[in-house]
Amino acid sequence: LTPYSLVSWEWHDFFAGKLFERLTVTPGPDFARLPVLAHGQGARVKHLWLRIPLAPYTCNWCRSPEDARWHGQNIDTVQATIDRFLTRLLYWSWRAGFPTHATLEISIHSPSDRLHGYGHYDMDAVPEGLGRALPSEGSDTVDPAAQHTLSMYQTTPVNRLGATWRLYGRTAMDLRYQGELTKADFITRLLIRRQTRRRLTPASTCQLLAALPNLEELALEFWREPTALDQQATDTGAGHAGHAFMLGNALPASLTRLKLFEDSSDEMTIAFRPLPGAQEVRTADPQVAQALAARSLGLEQAAVAFVVEAADFFAAGQREWRWSKLESLSLTSRLLRSGSIPAANGMLYHAAGVVKQMSRLRILEIWNGGTRIGRLFRYEVAGDEATITWKGFSEDERLERRVNEAWENVARERGAGKVTYRFEMLDNEKVWSHGHAIVGLGLKVPVADNGSVTQMMAETWPGQGGCDG
């Protein structure tokens, strides 16, 4: 696009807008150019993608987890890069005409990750429409001859565990800043996609959120913890360390849109199986659901997948609460699994009573999806019409009459003159991952980045299995 911008001033303005609207930034020369960019083009920027490269590793280490020294060095890299990046953005805040609304995306991975056991994983996909105005290293160059496949060293659990730990990190990255990070007032959306396989502790995320006081949307995609003990620490860790604290105390008051997606895969589950307390099935902590329910009172949109149990969310709702802003809500429930349909009916019946306290809610989706699993309940209001949809595997899974009547009552209270019931079938043989379930169920509330959904499907193939919903 750059040559076209030189044709005329009219063309210059148009193509400069396209060039600088979305930027990819990596440590090094890009950082030095950020203050200079603020002088002329900063106001054009709407999306900043900060790509943080971790230390590379060779074939001698690809089947071994990081030792404490290596892990510490990678944490130092991430910590220092974020600190320096936010400091550079301070120049933008000082300039007249700096952007007032921009997305900050952060991704973290080693350039070696794609050269070894998980070469079929996408670590560096470009967000939709993302251009590159600052010259950067781009996607990591992969020498096909240097790539392994995980099957080459899956013969022993030790090799499989080591390779998986090398990719995802043995423990979450705990960033510890001595003081507050430099604030970026013009960042209104924070995005971390699932292609960042390394996990940040919730405490680290809280520190980052404190630097974004005007945040309006938070979209985090992260990976399930390997053991139940790790999961407990992540969900409700002591002090300011867990998701419950983050949701209840650390989200900026300006936040109106929240999207959390916890991903998992069968490859991870199998690799971590030898660990004591390995987490075969994710058990949601009610404390996290309670924190989400309370914080959602001030939200307009909330989509939380596999982090909380929908039944816990509705159980946490108090009679005097009023969700006066909430327009869309998406939650997952393990009750929407084979053999749990009676319990699911009970949950949906109770949910109808809570939704009566959500005066502006126009769509609710409660779903579950994983390997050969996919079910959906949707309540949707448009004008004076309401639609109640149930999507499952067989005719025997229809909702109970009391559930239909409860939701029809909700719709009538919202002024719906017409209520339509829909039962749709899903071919479970075509569901191999969370991504396949999202597409197959036809979710209307966005629960993950479109590129992430594509990755989920691409990384899983028929017969392999992708995740436990």
C-alpha positions as CSV (number, residue, x, y, z in Angstrom):
1,L,0.0,0.0,0.0
2,T,2.9,2.4,0.7
3,P,3.6,3.2,-3.0
4,Y,0.0,4.2,-3.6
5,S,0.1,6.7,-0.7
6,L,2.6,8.7,-2.7
7,V,0.3,9.4,-5.7
8,S,-1.5,12.3,-4.1
9,W,-2.4,13.8,-0.8
10,E,-5.9,12.4,-1.1
11,W,-4.5,8.9,-1.7
12,H,-1.9,9.5,1.1
13,D,-4.6,10.1,3.7
14,F,-6.6,7.1,2.6
15,F,-3.8,4.6,2.4
16,A,-2.0,6.0,5.5
17,G,-5.2,5.3,7.4
18,K,-5.2,1.7,6.2
19,L,-1.5,1.3,6.9
20,F,-1.5,2.6,10.4
21,E,-4.9,1.5,11.6
22,R,-3.5,-1.9,12.8
23,L,0.1,-2.3,13.9
24,T,2.2,-5.3,14.9
25,V,5.0,-4.4,17.4
26,T,7.9,-6.5,18.5
27,P,10.7,-5.6,21.0
28,G,13.7,-3.8,19.4
29,P,13.5,-1.2,16.6
30,D,9.7,-1.1,16.8
31,F,9.8,0.2,20.3
32,A,12.2,3.0,19.4
33,R,9.8,4.1,16.6
34,L,6.7,4.2,18.7
35,P,7.3,7.8,20.0
36,V,8.2,9.0,16.5
37,L,5.0,7.4,15.2
38,A,3.0,9.3,17.7
39,H,4.0,12.6,16.1
40,G,2.2,12.0,12.9
41,Q,0.2,8.8,12.7
42,G,-0.7,7.9,16.3
43,A,-4.3,9.1,15.9
44,R,-4.9,6.6,13.1
45,V,-4.0,3.5,15.2
46,K,-6.9,1.3,16.3
47,H,-5.2,-2.0,17.0
48,L,-1.8,-2.6,18.6
49,W,-0.5,-6.2,18.6
50,L,2.4,-6.6,21.0
51,R,4.2,-9.9,20.1
52,I,6.6,-11.0,22.9
53,P,9.1,-13.6,21.8
54,L,10.5,-16.0,24.4
55,A,13.9,-17.6,24.3
56,P,14.4,-20.2,21.5
57,Y,15.3,-23.8,22.2
58,T,16.9,-26.6,20.3
59,C,15.9,-30.3,19.7
60,N,18.0,-31.2,22.8
61,W,15.4,-29.4,24.9
62,C,12.1,-29.7,23.1
63,R,11.1,-32.7,25.2
64,S,12.1,-31.2,28.5
65,P,10.2,-28.6,30.6
66,E,11.9,-25.4,31.3
67,D,14.1,-25.4,34.4
68,A,13.7,-22.7,37.0
69,R,16.4,-20.5,35.5
70,W,14.9,-20.6,32.0
71,H,11.4,-20.0,33.3
72,G,12.6,-17.0,35.3
73,Q,14.3,-15.5,32.3
74,N,11.2,-15.8,30.2
75,I,9.2,-14.2,32.9
76,D,11.7,-11.4,33.0
77,T,11.4,-11.0,29.2
78,V,7.6,-10.7,29.4
79,Q,7.6,-8.4,32.4
80,A,10.2,-6.0,30.9
81,T,8.6,-5.9,27.5
82,I,5.2,-5.0,28.8
83,D,6.7,-2.3,31.0
84,R,8.8,-0.8,28.2
85,F,5.9,-0.9,25.8
86,L,3.5,0.9,28.1
87,T,6.2,3.5,28.8
88,R,6.6,4.2,25.1
89,L,2.8,4.6,24.8
90,L,3.0,7.4,27.3
91,Y,4.3,9.6,24.5
92,W,1.0,9.1,22.7
93,S,-1.0,10.3,25.6
94,W,1.0,13.6,25.6
95,R,0.4,14.3,22.0
96,A,-2.7,16.1,20.7
97,G,-4.7,13.9,18.5
98,F,-3.6,10.6,20.1
99,P,-6.1,7.7,19.7
100,T,-9.0,7.8,22.1
101,H,-10.1,4.2,21.5
102,A,-7.7,1.4,20.6
103,T,-7.3,-2.4,21.1
104,L,-4.2,-3.8,22.8
105,E,-3.5,-7.4,21.9
106,I,-0.7,-9.3,23.6
107,S,0.8,-12.7,22.4
108,I,3.6,-14.7,24.0
109,H,5.5,-17.6,22.4
110,S,8.9,-18.9,21.5
111,P,9.9,-18.9,17.8
112,S,10.9,-22.5,18.4
113,D,7.4,-23.7,19.4
114,R,6.4,-24.4,15.8
115,L,9.6,-26.3,15.0
116,H,9.1,-29.3,17.3
117,G,6.3,-31.5,18.7
118,Y,3.4,-29.1,18.1
119,G,4.3,-27.9,14.6
120,H,0.6,-28.4,13.6
121,Y,-0.4,-25.7,16.1
122,D,-0.8,-22.1,15.0
123,M,1.1,-19.8,17.3
124,D,1.1,-16.6,15.4
125,A,-2.1,-16.1,13.4
126,V,-2.8,-12.6,12.4
127,P,-6.1,-11.1,13.7
128,E,-8.7,-10.4,11.1
129,G,-7.8,-7.4,9.1
130,L,-4.5,-6.8,10.9
131,G,-2.0,-5.0,8.7
132,R,1.7,-4.3,9.5
133,A,2.7,-0.7,9.4
134,L,5.9,-1.1,11.4
135,P,8.3,-3.5,9.8
136,S,8.5,-6.6,12.1
137,E,9.7,-10.1,12.0
138,G,6.3,-11.3,11.0
139,S,5.4,-15.0,11.4
140,D,8.2,-17.2,12.5
141,T,10.0,-18.9,9.6
142,V,9.7,-22.6,9.8
143,D,12.1,-25.0,8.1
144,P,10.0,-28.1,7.3
145,A,13.1,-30.3,7.6
146,A,13.5,-29.1,11.2
147,Q,10.0,-29.9,12.3
148,H,9.1,-32.9,14.4
149,T,5.7,-34.4,14.9
150,L,4.6,-35.2,18.4
151,S,4.1,-38.8,17.4
152,M,7.9,-39.1,17.0
153,Y,8.4,-39.0,20.7
154,Q,5.0,-40.0,22.1
155,T,6.2,-43.5,22.8
156,T,6.7,-42.7,26.5
157,P,4.6,-40.5,28.9
158,V,7.8,-38.8,30.0
159,N,8.5,-37.5,26.5
160,R,4.9,-36.4,25.9
161,L,4.7,-34.6,29.3
162,G,8.0,-32.8,28.7
163,A,7.1,-31.6,25.2
164,T,3.7,-30.4,26.4
165,W,5.2,-28.6,29.4
166,R,7.8,-27.0,27.1
167,L,4.9,-25.5,25.0
168,Y,2.5,-24.5,27.7
169,G,4.9,-23.9,30.6
170,R,5.2,-26.0,33.7
171,T,3.6,-23.3,35.7
172,A,1.8,-20.1,34.9
173,M,3.9,-16.9,34.4
174,D,3.7,-14.7,37.5
175,L,4.7,-11.2,36.7
176,R,5.7,-9.1,39.7
177,Y,6.1,-5.4,39.2
178,Q,7.6,-3.3,42.0
179,G,5.3,-0.4,41.4
180,E,2.3,0.4,39.2
181,L,2.7,0.1,35.4
182,T,2.5,3.2,33.2
183,K,-1.2,3.8,32.4
184,A,-2.4,3.7,28.8
185,D,-5.6,5.8,29.0
186,F,-6.5,5.3,25.3
187,I,-6.6,1.5,25.4
188,T,-10.3,0.5,25.6
189,R,-10.0,-3.2,24.6
190,L,-7.5,-5.8,25.8
191,L,-7.2,-9.1,23.8
192,I,-5.2,-12.2,24.6
193,R,-6.0,-15.1,22.2
194,R,-5.6,-18.8,22.8
195,Q,-2.5,-19.0,20.5
196,T,-0.6,-17.7,23.6
197,R,-0.2,-21.1,25.1
198,R,1.6,-19.8,28.2
199,R,-0.7,-18.9,31.0
200,L,-0.5,-15.7,33.0
201,T,-1.6,-15.9,36.6
202,P,-4.7,-13.9,37.4
203,A,-2.6,-11.7,39.6
204,S,-0.5,-10.8,36.6
205,T,-3.6,-10.0,34.6
206,C,-4.8,-7.8,37.5
207,Q,-1.6,-5.7,37.4
208,L,-2.1,-5.2,33.6
209,L,-5.7,-4.2,34.1
210,A,-4.7,-1.6,36.6
211,A,-2.7,0.1,33.8
212,L,-5.8,0.3,31.6
213,P,-8.2,2.5,33.5
214,N,-10.6,3.2,30.6
215,L,-10.9,-0.4,29.4
216,E,-14.4,-1.1,28.0
217,E,-13.9,-4.6,26.7
218,L,-11.8,-7.5,28.1
219,A,-11.4,-10.6,25.9
220,L,-9.1,-13.3,27.4
221,E,-8.6,-16.8,26.0
222,F,-6.4,-19.0,28.1
223,W,-5.7,-22.7,28.8
224,R,-7.0,-25.1,31.5
225,E,-4.6,-25.9,34.3
226,P,-3.0,-29.4,34.3
227,T,-4.0,-30.4,37.8
228,A,-6.9,-29.8,40.2
229,L,-4.6,-28.1,42.7
230,D,-3.3,-25.8,40.0
231,Q,-6.8,-25.0,39.0
232,Q,-7.9,-24.2,42.6
233,A,-5.0,-21.8,42.9
234,T,-6.0,-20.1,39.6
235,D,-9.7,-19.9,40.4
236,T,-9.6,-18.9,44.1
237,G,-5.9,-18.5,45.1
238,A,-5.1,-16.9,48.4
239,G,-5.2,-13.1,48.5
240,H,-5.3,-11.4,45.1
241,A,-4.3,-14.4,43.1
242,G,-7.4,-16.0,41.6
243,H,-10.1,-15.5,39.0
244,A,-12.6,-14.8,41.7
245,F,-10.6,-11.8,42.9
246,M,-10.0,-10.6,39.4
247,L,-13.7,-10.7,38.5
248,G,-14.9,-9.3,41.8
249,N,-12.3,-6.6,42.4
250,A,-9.9,-5.9,39.5
251,L,-12.0,-5.2,36.5
252,P,-12.1,-1.5,35.7
253,A,-15.3,0.4,36.5
254,S,-15.5,1.4,32.8
255,L,-15.7,-2.2,31.6
256,T,-19.0,-3.1,29.8
257,R,-18.1,-6.1,27.7
258,L,-16.4,-9.3,29.1
259,K,-15.4,-12.4,27.2
260,L,-13.5,-15.2,28.9
261,F,-12.7,-18.6,27.2
262,E,-10.8,-21.4,28.8
263,D,-9.6,-23.8,26.2
264,S,-8.4,-27.4,26.5
265,S,-7.4,-30.3,24.3
266,D,-7.2,-34.1,24.5
267,E,-3.5,-33.9,23.8
268,M,-3.1,-31.8,26.9
269,T,-5.2,-34.1,29.0
270,I,-3.4,-37.2,27.9
271,A,0.0,-35.6,28.4
272,F,-0.8,-34.4,31.9
273,R,-2.5,-37.7,32.9
274,P,0.6,-39.0,34.8
275,L,0.6,-36.0,37.1
276,P,-0.8,-36.4,40.7
277,G,-4.2,-34.9,40.7
278,A,-4.4,-34.6,36.9
279,Q,-7.5,-32.7,35.9
280,E,-9.4,-35.1,33.6
281,V,-12.6,-33.2,34.1
282,R,-12.8,-29.4,34.8
283,T,-14.7,-28.7,38.0
284,A,-15.8,-25.0,38.2
285,D,-15.5,-23.2,41.5
286,P,-18.8,-21.6,42.7
287,Q,-16.8,-18.7,44.1
288,V,-15.8,-17.6,40.6
289,A,-19.4,-17.8,39.5
290,Q,-20.5,-15.7,42.5
291,A,-17.9,-13.0,41.6
292,L,-19.0,-13.0,37.9
293,A,-22.7,-12.8,38.8
294,A,-22.0,-9.7,41.0
295,R,-19.8,-8.0,38.5
296,S,-22.2,-8.7,35.6
297,L,-24.7,-6.3,37.2
298,G,-22.7,-3.5,35.6
299,L,-22.0,-5.2,32.3
300,E,-23.8,-5.0,28.9
301,Q,-22.3,-8.2,27.4
302,A,-20.9,-11.2,29.1
303,A,-19.6,-14.5,27.5
304,V,-17.8,-16.8,29.8
305,A,-17.0,-20.4,28.6
306,F,-15.7,-23.2,30.8
307,V,-14.6,-20.9,33.6
308,V,-17.9,-21.0,35.6
309,E,-20.8,-23.4,35.8
310,A,-24.1,-21.8,34.6
311,A,-26.0,-23.4,37.4
312,D,-23.7,-21.7,39.9
313,F,-24.1,-18.3,38.2
314,F,-27.9,-18.4,38.5
315,A,-27.7,-19.8,42.0
316,A,-25.6,-16.8,43.0
317,G,-28.2,-14.3,41.9
318,Q,-29.9,-12.5,44.7
319,R,-33.6,-11.6,44.7
320,E,-33.0,-7.9,45.1
321,W,-30.4,-7.8,42.2
322,R,-31.3,-6.0,39.0
323,W,-29.2,-6.5,35.8
324,S,-30.3,-3.2,34.3
325,K,-27.6,-3.1,31.6
326,L,-27.1,-6.7,30.6
327,E,-28.2,-7.3,27.0
328,S,-26.5,-10.6,26.1
329,L,-25.2,-13.5,28.2
330,S,-23.5,-16.7,27.3
331,L,-22.5,-19.4,29.7
332,T,-21.4,-23.0,29.6
333,S,-22.8,-25.9,31.7
334,R,-21.6,-29.4,32.3
335,L,-25.2,-30.3,32.9
336,L,-25.7,-30.1,29.1
337,R,-23.9,-33.4,28.7
338,S,-25.0,-37.0,28.0
339,G,-26.9,-38.3,31.0
340,S,-27.4,-34.9,32.6
341,I,-30.5,-33.8,30.8
342,P,-32.9,-34.0,33.8
343,A,-30.5,-31.9,35.8
344,A,-30.2,-29.5,32.9
345,N,-34.0,-29.0,32.8
346,G,-33.9,-28.1,36.5
347,M,-31.1,-25.6,35.9
348,L,-32.9,-24.0,33.0
349,Y,-36.2,-23.8,35.0
350,H,-34.4,-21.9,37.8
351,A,-32.5,-19.7,35.3
352,A,-35.9,-18.4,33.9
353,G,-36.7,-16.9,37.3
354,V,-33.3,-15.1,37.5
355,V,-33.6,-13.8,33.9
356,K,-36.8,-12.0,35.0
357,Q,-34.4,-9.6,36.8
358,M,-32.5,-8.9,33.6
359,S,-34.9,-6.3,32.0
360,R,-32.8,-5.6,28.9
361,L,-31.6,-9.1,28.1
362,R,-32.3,-9.8,24.5
363,I,-30.3,-13.1,24.1
364,L,-29.1,-15.8,26.5
365,E,-27.2,-18.9,25.4
366,I,-26.3,-21.8,27.6
367,W,-24.2,-24.4,25.9
368,N,-21.6,-27.1,26.1
369,G,-19.3,-28.5,23.4
370,G,-16.4,-30.9,23.1
371,T,-15.4,-34.2,21.6
372,R,-18.7,-35.6,20.2
373,I,-20.6,-33.3,22.6
374,G,-22.7,-30.2,21.7
375,R,-25.9,-28.9,23.1
376,L,-27.5,-25.4,23.2
377,F,-30.3,-23.6,24.9
378,R,-31.1,-20.2,23.5
379,Y,-33.6,-17.6,24.6
380,E,-33.8,-14.6,22.2
381,V,-36.1,-11.6,22.0
382,A,-36.5,-9.4,18.9
383,G,-39.2,-6.8,18.9
384,D,-42.5,-8.4,20.0
385,E,-41.3,-12.0,19.1
386,A,-39.4,-14.4,21.3
387,T,-37.7,-17.6,20.2
388,I,-36.7,-20.5,22.5
389,T,-34.3,-22.9,20.9
390,W,-33.0,-26.3,22.1
391,K,-30.3,-28.1,20.1
392,G,-29.3,-31.6,20.9
393,F,-28.6,-35.1,19.6
394,S,-32.0,-36.9,19.7
395,E,-35.8,-36.3,19.8
396,D,-35.7,-37.7,23.4
397,E,-33.8,-34.6,24.6
398,R,-36.7,-32.1,24.3
399,L,-37.2,-29.6,27.1
400,E,-39.7,-30.4,29.8
401,R,-43.1,-28.6,29.7
402,R,-42.4,-26.7,32.9
403,V,-39.2,-25.3,31.4
404,N,-40.9,-24.1,28.2
405,E,-43.7,-22.6,30.3
406,A,-41.2,-20.8,32.5
407,W,-39.4,-19.2,29.6
408,E,-42.7,-18.4,27.8
409,N,-43.6,-16.5,31.0
410,V,-40.3,-14.6,30.8
411,A,-41.0,-13.7,27.2
412,R,-44.6,-12.5,27.9
413,E,-43.3,-10.3,30.7
414,R,-41.0,-8.7,28.1
415,G,-43.9,-7.9,25.9
416,A,-43.5,-10.7,23.4
417,G,-46.8,-11.4,21.6
418,K,-45.4,-14.4,19.8
419,V,-43.2,-17.2,21.2
420,T,-41.7,-19.7,18.9
421,Y,-40.1,-23.0,20.0
422,R,-37.4,-24.7,17.9
423,F,-35.8,-28.1,18.3
424,E,-32.8,-28.7,16.2
425,M,-30.6,-31.7,15.8
426,L,-26.8,-31.7,15.8
427,D,-24.6,-34.5,14.3
428,N,-22.3,-35.3,17.2
429,E,-20.0,-37.2,14.8
430,K,-19.0,-33.9,13.3
431,V,-18.0,-32.3,16.7
432,W,-14.3,-32.8,17.4
433,S,-13.4,-29.6,19.3
434,H,-14.8,-26.6,21.0
435,G,-14.5,-24.9,17.6
436,H,-16.6,-27.5,15.9
437,A,-19.2,-27.2,18.6
438,I,-19.3,-23.4,18.3
439,V,-19.8,-23.6,14.6
440,G,-22.2,-26.6,14.7
441,L,-24.4,-25.1,17.4
442,G,-24.5,-21.8,15.5
443,L,-23.8,-19.7,18.6
444,K,-25.0,-16.1,18.1
445,V,-23.1,-14.6,21.0
446,P,-19.4,-14.4,20.2
447,V,-17.5,-16.5,22.7
448,A,-14.0,-16.5,21.1
449,D,-12.1,-14.7,18.4
450,N,-13.1,-16.0,14.9
451,G,-9.5,-16.8,14.2
452,S,-9.3,-18.8,17.4
453,V,-12.3,-20.8,16.5
454,T,-10.7,-21.6,13.1
455,Q,-7.5,-22.7,15.0
456,M,-9.5,-25.0,17.3
457,M,-10.9,-26.9,14.3
458,A,-7.6,-26.9,12.3
459,E,-5.7,-28.4,15.2
460,T,-8.1,-31.3,15.6
461,W,-9.2,-33.9,13.1
462,P,-11.8,-36.7,13.0
463,G,-10.9,-39.6,15.2
464,Q,-8.4,-37.7,17.3
465,G,-10.7,-35.8,19.7
466,G,-10.0,-32.3,20.8
467,C,-11.4,-31.5,24.2
468,D,-13.6,-32.3,27.1
469,G,-16.5,-29.8,27.4
